[in-house]
Amino acid sequence: MELRVRPAREQDGERLLEVWERSVRASHSFLEENDIVMLRPLVAEALASDASAWWAGATAHDWPGGFS
């Protein structure tokens, strides 16, 4: 699968939030469900913010599968 890095777009927000949540659930076993529920809107706000330059790793079909 070909992957390219591009600036994240506003329409990527929900997909990137899903990627974040899957990653956290797979790697942060110390977090309780209520922690993830509490963090989710904060992460969504950060991803929507212009304060950081977000980059997305996207497939050839422009589907974001990761971000930094």
C-alpha positions in Angstrom: 0.0 0.0 0.0 1.3 3.4 -1.0 1.2 6.0 1.7 1.9 9.7 1.4 2.1 12.4 3.9 0.1 15.5 3.4 -1.3 18.4 5.4 -4.4 17.3 7.3 -7.6 18.8 6.1 -10.7 19.9 8.0 -12.7 17.0 6.5 -10.2 14.6 8.0 -11.1 15.4 11.5 -13.6 12.6 12.3 -11.3 10.0 10.7 -8.2 11.2 12.6 -10.2 11.1 15.8 -11.1 7.5 15.0 -7.4 6.7 14.4 -6.5 8.4 17.7 -9.1 6.4 19.6 -8.1 3.0 18.1 -4.5 3.7 18.9 -5.2 4.7 22.5 -7.3 1.7 23.1 -4.6 -0.6 21.6 -1.6 1.0 23.5 -2.8 2.7 26.6 -4.2 -0.1 28.8 -3.7 2.1 31.9 -6.6 4.4 30.7 -10.1 3.6 31.9 -13.1 3.9 29.6 -14.2 7.1 31.3 -10.7 8.6 30.7 -11.0 8.0 26.9 -14.5 9.4 26.9 -13.3 12.5 28.7 -10.3 12.9 26.4 -12.1 12.4 23.1 -13.6 15.9 22.9 -10.3 17.5 23.9 -8.5 15.6 21.1 -11.3 16.5 18.6 -10.8 20.2 19.6 -7.1 20.0 19.2 -7.4 18.3 15.8 -9.8 21.0 14.6 -7.6 23.8 15.9 -5.3 25.9 13.8 -2.8 26.1 16.7 -0.9 23.0 15.4 0.1 22.0 11.9 -1.3 18.4 11.6 -0.1 16.0 9.0 -1.9 13.0 7.7 -0.5 9.8 6.3 -3.0 9.0 3.5 -3.4 6.1 1.1 -3.5 6.4 -2.7 -7.2 7.0 -2.4 -6.5 9.9 0.0 -7.9 8.0 3.0 -6.0 9.2 6.2 -4.7 6.3 8.3 -2.5 8.2 10.7 -1.4 11.6 11.7 1.2 13.6 13.5 
